Amino acid sequence: MTTDATSSVNNKRWLQLVFGVICMCMIANMQYGWTFFVNPMQEAHGWDRAAIQVAFSIFIVTETWLVPVEGWFVDKYGPRVVVLFGGLLCGLAWVINSHADTLTLLYVGAALGGVGAGAVYGTCVGNSLKWFPDRRGLAAGITAAGFGAGSALTVIPIQNMIKNQGYEAAFFYFGVGQGVIIFLFGLFLVAPKKEQIAAFAAKAVHKVAQSARDFAPKEMLSTPLFWVMYAMFVMMAAGGLMATAQLGPIAKDFGIADVPVSLIGITLPALTFAAAIDRVLNGLTRPFFGWVSDQIGRENTMFIAFAIEGVGIYALSVLGHNPVMFVILTGLVFFAWGEIYSLFPAMCGDAFGTRFATTNAGLLYTAKGTAALIVPFTSILTTVTGSWHAVFIAAAALNIVAAVMALVVLKPLASAHGRRAVARAAAAKTVAAE
């Protein structure tokens, strides 16, 4: 490929990344805006908080566990049709939520929203892995940042609409708007051709070890490396999802939700301040740690980030009753948590190849759904114990264990997996030559 052609492809792939990020921003509220609706729904209908949070778990499960199926469609038919389908479902889901007067209807909306959000999320992340074999950590991080930080600008508008017009209006208008934008930008998504990224793939080998061959999903599922990554993903996702879903209730129970906090020249209620900062940091961490992992390796980066997360969650349990510390520490927790959505997909692409990247990353992403099953139990555990302390301690412990596993278990396992892949690729070439 000529220099001009390579430059043209490079421009095109960055444009594809931008389209994916915009779509990701539009599904961010479906997870990160949820916490603002919990208390208003409880007050309006008298539903139990744990029962309401079942809807959140349904959303996460359907968002994640169906991504491999959606990924198969992407790998076979391209990203456009899957994102268009996802955009329609995302808009419909929040319209249903706006009219839900029973838990059953709320759960239906959650399931449809999960399928739609998963279609958008899995497609955009998988497409970034394919377009950027030389910068997988950064590309996956930037794409995931749209999901992590995409709701930052709508934190205050959503809260204001809930307060002034009711949570039903917020669900309806934001749902329709988000769905329309996803549909429009989804029209421009395309997958790369192999010859378009060949030059970029060659550069990747020199920084982070790449698989010597492409693993089909069934092959990947038979490797110990995948299941260790899966277990670590579950451990890390559990604590972060607890904070995501329960941030509002935690602030309310700590008695600091509406206490004014002044930082960096801004004064806002503690919960509003924390939610806004959390979303920004949760977005920034994904490309930041993705870029770091491109330089020093995925496992080393995991150890650093996971350890920070464990310490941050424990500190939040001890110091979170102070409104200023609540804002600062929730920011730290989200900053050290969001990177899992760039590190794990990037490592999956490194270890198992490009051809089936969307499906394979989708299979790994189902770990988030597994972790989400824990969220409703945090409300129950808090009710039984009378505080959030036990939940925080458990989450912090899982993070510390995952940090240690990154170096002690994952790193040597990944090295051995790479050596076996090289040997099998060489043997296949020998057989073909004969």
Secondary structure, DSSP 4 states (H G I P E B T S, - for coil): --HHHHHHHHHHHHHHHHHHHHHHHHHHHHHHTTHHHHHHHHHHH---HHHHHHHHHHHHHHHHHTHHHHHHHHHHH-HHHHHHHHHHHHHHHHHHHHH--SHHHHHHHHHHHHHHHHHHHHHHHHHHHHH-TTSHHHHHHHHHHHHHHTTGGGHHHHHHHHHHH-HHHHHHHHHHHHHHHHHHHHTT--PPPHHHHHHHHHHHTTTS---SSPPPHHHHHTSHHHHHHHHHHHHHHHHHHHHHHHHHHHHHHHT-TT-EEEETTEEEEHHHHHHHHHHHHHHHHHHHHHHHHHHH-HHHHHHHHHHHHHHHHHHHHHHTTSHHHHHHHHHHHHHHHTTHHHHHHHHHHHHH-STTHHHHHHHHHHHHHHHHTTHHHHHHHHHHHSSSHHHHHHHHHHHHHHHHHIIIIIHHHHHHHHHHHHHHHHHHHHHHH-
